[in-house]
Amino acid sequence: MRTAHAFAAASSLVAAALVAGCGGSSLVLKSPLADKCTDAGLKRCDELTEGVLAYVEGDRAGGTVRIQRVVLDNDAARVKKLAGLLRGAASAPGLGSFKAQLEEVAALLDTGGSAAAGSPAPDPDAKADAKSEAKADAKADARGGATDDARTKTVTAILAGHPRAYACAPLGKTTQAYAGSTCLRLGIGPLVVSDLVTSASCPGDILVMAGPSDAPAWVVGIVPPRERFAMHGARLVVAPEDELVVAVHSATALPRDASCGVTVSMRRP
């Protein structure tokens, strides 16, 4: 049964290649992509297929966002299985014109949906949320009832096992000391960070930064392993469209609990 199924999948790829000259990538790739996604056991295959097609057709930012959303809703092992299947598809006869794009998508899936540059593609929903929050703050100010405390949001970031965590190299344009770190985006500016507390049990260096992680606008809390850091009453500004990112660099596995948590208080200006 498995042999027959594999033969059918391979046949669909060859058939797709034969019609490559009769249409665009949607005609050629849609059915094989859907088959590979189903073979890997993923959910939301229709959305993933549309995301890959958008990526292949040139809309890399939009395609990456769609792919990320599906990745977050699926088991990591199945996502990696799909990455391997796509690499095999990229080498199928007649699909050479799509090989580079399919291998890029496979690499994207291998990193859990993180963009190739080391950070996730901008999420339109996150930007929309930021604008909505800013409008709500403005309305509250107009009523005269808003305070900094009322607008402040406090979160604890636990990077190990977080579905949105990704591999990164903080300060990578000036040093490779933090290559191989784990990063997590906490929000998109404009933001004001007022408080930052780290636990004393984290086995790695902790950094919190704004802007591109490889060349941030500012960075604080380069906390050595097993040391606590606390900052209160600050006004660290995250510029519009910049990302607020927390990173941990550790030679050992990070604990999956609050013993390696980073707590941040922030608000919209």
C-alpha positions as a Python dict, from the first residue, in 0.01 Angstrom:
ca = {
    (1, 'M'): (0, 0, 0),
    (2, 'R'): (279, 242, 90),
    (3, 'T'): (460, 156, -235),
    (4, 'A'): (146, 228, -436),
    (5, 'H'): (91, 553, -249),
    (6, 'A'): (450, 664, -308),
    (7, 'F'): (418, 575, -678),
    (8, 'A'): (100, 782, -703),
    (9, 'A'): (268, 1080, -537),
    (10, 'A'): (567, 1055, -770),
    (11, 'S'): (334, 1025, -1067),
    (12, 'S'): (155, 1345, -966),
    (13, 'L'): (491, 1528, -962),
    (14, 'V'): (582, 1401, -1308),
    (15, 'A'): (238, 1490, -1440),
    (16, 'A'): (275, 1836, -1291),
    (17, 'A'): (609, 1877, -1464),
    (18, 'L'): (456, 1783, -1800),
    (19, 'V'): (208, 2070, -1778),
    (20, 'A'): (467, 2321, -1660),
    (21, 'G'): (463, 2495, -1993),
    (22, 'C'): (84, 2530, -1992),
    (23, 'G'): (44, 2743, -1683),
    (24, 'G'): (204, 2908, -1382),
    (25, 'S'): (332, 2758, -1062),
    (26, 'S'): (-25, 2725, -926),
    (27, 'L'): (-112, 2480, -1203),
    (28, 'V'): (215, 2291, -1171),
    (29, 'L'): (265, 2276, -795),
    (30, 'K'): (-72, 2300, -621),
    (31, 'S'): (-170, 1933, -636),
    (32, 'P'): (178, 1794, -552),
    (33, 'L'): (214, 2038, -261),
    (34, 'A'): (-122, 1937, -119),
    (35, 'D'): (-27, 1569, -154),
    (36, 'K'): (304, 1620, 29),
    (37, 'C'): (133, 1812, 309),
    (38, 'T'): (-122, 1533, 351),
    (39, 'D'): (156, 1270, 346),
    (40, 'A'): (330, 1455, 630),
    (41, 'G'): (7, 1454, 835),
    (42, 'L'): (-26, 1832, 871),
    (43, 'K'): (-340, 2030, 942),
    (44, 'R'): (-456, 2327, 731),
    (45, 'C'): (-289, 2197, 415),
    (46, 'D'): (-494, 2425, 189),
    (47, 'E'): (-360, 2733, 366),
    (48, 'L'): (-5, 2599, 363),
    (49, 'T'): (-28, 2523, -8),
    (50, 'E'): (-147, 2877, -81),
    (51, 'G'): (139, 3015, 128),
    (52, 'V'): (401, 2811, -58),
    (53, 'L'): (253, 2913, -394),
    (54, 'A'): (261, 3279, -292),
    (55, 'Y'): (625, 3239, -189),
    (56, 'V'): (721, 3066, -513),
    (57, 'E'): (542, 3329, -720),
    (58, 'G'): (741, 3612, -562),
    (59, 'D'): (536, 3724, -261),
    (60, 'R'): (791, 3598, -10),
    (61, 'A'): (675, 3812, 283),
    (62, 'G'): (307, 3720, 241),
    (63, 'G'): (387, 3356, 172),
    (64, 'T'): (613, 3333, 478),
    (65, 'V'): (341, 3474, 704),
    (66, 'R'): (91, 3213, 579),
    (67, 'I'): (345, 2934, 622),
    (68, 'Q'): (430, 3051, 974),
    (69, 'R'): (64, 3046, 1079),
    (70, 'V'): (23, 2686, 970),
    (71, 'V'): (354, 2580, 1125),
    (72, 'L'): (244, 2716, 1462),
    (73, 'D'): (-65, 2495, 1447),
    (74, 'N'): (121, 2171, 1372),
    (75, 'D'): (360, 1928, 1537),
    (76, 'A'): (726, 2016, 1477),
    (77, 'A'): (819, 1661, 1373),
    (78, 'R'): (551, 1660, 1101),
    (79, 'V'): (664, 2002, 980),
    (80, 'K'): (1020, 1872, 944),
    (81, 'K'): (888, 1566, 762),
    (82, 'L'): (720, 1795, 511),
    (83, 'A'): (1048, 1985, 469),
    (84, 'G'): (1217, 1660, 367),
    (85, 'L'): (936, 1574, 127),
    (86, 'L'): (962, 1918, -37),
    (87, 'R'): (1336, 1872, -87),
    (88, 'G'): (1264, 1547, -265),
    (89, 'A'): (1000, 1719, -477),
    (90, 'A'): (1246, 1996, -564),
    (91, 'S'): (1473, 1735, -725),
    (92, 'A'): (1195, 1569, -924),
    (93, 'P'): (1242, 1563, -1304),
    (94, 'G'): (1097, 1867, -1477),
    (95, 'L'): (1065, 2084, -1163),
    (96, 'G'): (1407, 2242, -1189),
    (97, 'S'): (1258, 2589, -1239),
    (98, 'F'): (1108, 2572, -887),
    (99, 'K'): (1397, 2394, -713),
    (100, 'A'): (1550, 2701, -549),
    (101, 'Q'): (1218, 2828, -412),
    (102, 'L'): (1109, 2487, -282),
    (103, 'E'): (1443, 2440, -106),
    (104, 'E'): (1402, 2784, 54),
    (105, 'V'): (1057, 2683, 176),
    (106, 'A'): (1199, 2356, 311),
    (107, 'A'): (1466, 2552, 500),
    (108, 'L'): (1192, 2778, 635),
    (109, 'L'): (1000, 2476, 762),
    (110, 'D'): (1316, 2332, 920),
    (111, 'T'): (1351, 2646, 1132),
    (112, 'G'): (991, 2628, 1251),
    (113, 'G'): (870, 2899, 1014),
    (114, 'S'): (1135, 3158, 1104),
    (115, 'A'): (1251, 3373, 816),
    (116, 'A'): (1588, 3301, 662),
    (117, 'A'): (1738, 3621, 798),
    (118, 'G'): (1703, 3485, 1151),
    (119, 'S'): (1380, 3650, 1257),
    (120, 'P'): (1016, 3596, 1163),
    (121, 'A'): (866, 3788, 876),
    (122, 'P'): (656, 4084, 995),
    (123, 'D'): (311, 3963, 1095),
    (124, 'P'): (34, 4187, 954),
    (125, 'D'): (-193, 4081, 1240),
    (126, 'A'): (63, 4199, 1496),
    (127, 'K'): (84, 4538, 1326),
    (128, 'A'): (-295, 4560, 1315),
    (129, 'D'): (-309, 4477, 1687),
    (130, 'A'): (-53, 4751, 1757),
    (131, 'K'): (-263, 5006, 1567),
    (132, 'S'): (-580, 4895, 1745),
    (133, 'E'): (-413, 4925, 2085),
    (134, 'A'): (-282, 5271, 1996),
    (135, 'K'): (-632, 5386, 1895),
    (136, 'A'): (-778, 5246, 2218),
    (137, 'D'): (-512, 5432, 2418),
    (138, 'A'): (-592, 5754, 2235),
    (139, 'K'): (-963, 5718, 2313),
    (140, 'A'): (-885, 5650, 2678),
    (141, 'D'): (-664, 5960, 2692),
    (142, 'A'): (-941, 6169, 2542),
    (143, 'R'): (-1174, 6054, 2820),
    (144, 'G'): (-912, 6155, 3074),
    (145, 'G'): (-922, 5814, 3243),
    (146, 'A'): (-603, 5657, 3111),
    (147, 'T'): (-295, 5602, 3327),
    (148, 'D'): (38, 5441, 3253),
    (149, 'D'): (-58, 5147, 3473),
    (150, 'A'): (-386, 5098, 3290),
    (151, 'R'): (-202, 5078, 2957),
    (152, 'T'): (85, 4861, 3080),
    (153, 'K'): (109, 4499, 2976),
    (154, 'T'): (337, 4259, 3164),
    (155, 'V'): (447, 3928, 3013),
    (156, 'T'): (688, 3651, 3111),
    (157, 'A'): (875, 3500, 2818),
    (158, 'I'): (976, 3133, 2850),
    (159, 'L'): (1167, 3063, 2532),
    (160, 'A'): (1220, 2685, 2554),
    (161, 'G'): (946, 2513, 2357),
    (162, 'H'): (769, 2838, 2267),
    (163, 'P'): (605, 2798, 1924),
    (164, 'R'): (724, 3141, 1813),
    (165, 'A'): (1086, 3105, 1929),
    (166, 'Y'): (1349, 3102, 1656),
    (167, 'A'): (1726, 3068, 1614),
    (168, 'C'): (1915, 3398, 1600),
    (169, 'A'): (2254, 3565, 1633),
    (170, 'P'): (2209, 3881, 1845),
    (171, 'L'): (2459, 4161, 1774),
    (172, 'G'): (2573, 3949, 1480),
    (173, 'K'): (2700, 4248, 1283),
    (174, 'T'): (2958, 4328, 1550),
    (175, 'T'): (3026, 3997, 1726),
    (176, 'Q'): (2960, 3624, 1691),
    (177, 'A'): (2967, 3572, 2068),
    (178, 'Y'): (2591, 3515, 2076),
    (179, 'A'): (2552, 3308, 1761),
    (180, 'G'): (2322, 3011, 1816),
    (181, 'S'): (2091, 3196, 2053),
    (182, 'T'): (1716, 3148, 2088),
    (183, 'C'): (1502, 3458, 2028),
    (184, 'L'): (1138, 3547, 2087),
    (185, 'R'): (957, 3857, 1963),
    (186, 'L'): (744, 4019, 2235),
    (187, 'G'): (588, 4298, 2033),
    (188, 'I'): (618, 4559, 1760),
    (189, 'G'): (668, 4930, 1834),
    (190, 'P'): (583, 5191, 1919),
    (191, 'L'): (633, 5066, 2275),
    (192, 'V'): (786, 5193, 2600),
    (193, 'V'): (958, 4934, 2819),
    (194, 'S'): (947, 5029, 3187),
    (195, 'D'): (1047, 4716, 3378),
    (196, 'L'): (1260, 4409, 3314),
    (197, 'V'): (1329, 4119, 3551),
    (198, 'T'): (1519, 3797, 3484),
    (199, 'S'): (1539, 3487, 3699),
    (200, 'A'): (1858, 3369, 3867),
    (201, 'S'): (1828, 3014, 3735),
    (202, 'C'): (1877, 3061, 3362),
    (203, 'P'): (2184, 2871, 3232),
    (204, 'G'): (2263, 3125, 2959),
    (205, 'D'): (2320, 3493, 2883),
    (206, 'I'): (1998, 3696, 2850),
    (207, 'L'): (1957, 3995, 2620),
    (208, 'V'): (1657, 4221, 2556),
    (209, 'M'): (1676, 4448, 2251),
    (210, 'A'): (1482, 4666, 2009),
    (211, 'G'): (1518, 4667, 1632),
    (212, 'P'): (1693, 4406, 1415),
    (213, 'S'): (1851, 4150, 1646),
    (214, 'D'): (2181, 4151, 1456),
    (215, 'A'): (2214, 4531, 1491),
    (216, 'P'): (1962, 4651, 1753),
    (217, 'A'): (1885, 5015, 1827),
    (218, 'W'): (1943, 4935, 2194),
    (219, 'V'): (2016, 4632, 2408),
    (220, 'V'): (2001, 4587, 2785),
    (221, 'G'): (2037, 4306, 3033),
    (222, 'I'): (2334, 4110, 2901),
    (223, 'V'): (2292, 3899, 3212),
    (224, 'P'): (2554, 3629, 3283),
    (225, 'P'): (2425, 3278, 3358),
    (226, 'R'): (2273, 3215, 3701),
    (227, 'E'): (2247, 3586, 3784),
    (228, 'R'): (1932, 3791, 3846),
    (229, 'F'): (1873, 4125, 3677),
    (230, 'A'): (1608, 4382, 3764),
    (231, 'M'): (1531, 4718, 3603),
    (232, 'H'): (1237, 4935, 3712),
    (233, 'G'): (1095, 5273, 3615),
    (234, 'A'): (1280, 5297, 3283),
    (235, 'R'): (1159, 5455, 2956),
    (236, 'L'): (1317, 5246, 2683),
    (237, 'V'): (1148, 5337, 2355),
    (238, 'V'): (1084, 5081, 2081),
    (239, 'A'): (1041, 5281, 1761),
    (240, 'P'): (745, 5225, 1526),
    (241, 'E'): (787, 4905, 1321),
    (242, 'D'): (1086, 4794, 1536),
    (243, 'E'): (1060, 4462, 1721),
    (244, 'L'): (1105, 4407, 2094),
    (245, 'V'): (1304, 4084, 2122),
    (246, 'V'): (1435, 3874, 2411),
    (247, 'A'): (1724, 3635, 2347),
    (248, 'V'): (1896, 3363, 2549),
    (249, 'H'): (2238, 3224, 2460),
    (250, 'S'): (2315, 2896, 2632),
    (251, 'A'): (2544, 2601, 2573),
    (252, 'T'): (2293, 2372, 2748),
    (253, 'A'): (1923, 2309, 2696),
    (254, 'L'): (1694, 2576, 2838),
    (255, 'P'): (1446, 2471, 3109),
    (256, 'R'): (1083, 2473, 3000),
    (257, 'D'): (956, 2659, 3306),
    (258, 'A'): (971, 3002, 3469),
    (259, 'S'): (1315, 2931, 3616),
    (260, 'C'): (1453, 3081, 3294),
    (261, 'G'): (1178, 3336, 3241),
    (262, 'V'): (1218, 3700, 3138),
    (263, 'T'): (943, 3932, 3264),
    (264, 'V'): (887, 4259, 3078),
    (265, 'S'): (643, 4545, 3141),
    (266, 'M'): (560, 4759, 2836),
    (267, 'R'): (295, 5000, 2714),
    (268, 'R'): (195, 5200, 2412),
    (269, 'P'): (319, 5561, 2429),
}
